[in-house]
Amino acid sequence: MADLTGKERIYVFQGGRKYELTPNDLRQWLAGNGVATLTTAGMVLKSAAVTNVATQTVTGADAASVATSATTAVNAVGTKLNALLAALRTAGIVSNT
């Protein structure tokens, strides 16, 4: 859990409402609500960012086929991300607004 030293108020958003909590209130709220999943509402935790792919250059006869393959791969990732976002919206973890 994050260091809450010196924090007087913490804001929590749940179910479209904003709650103003003290650090102790937040600890109690977390104990009662836990971590959010696709099927359970709760606290959303930070995670490490995904690192970027290093720059790549393709030349020659294979350049066109590599570009097509890369486009297909990027679109597949986009489809997976959209499915994940839809599941998070359905679970109430992410809002449409």
Helices and strands as residue ranges (DSSP letters): E 10-14, E 17-21, H 23-33, H 63-90
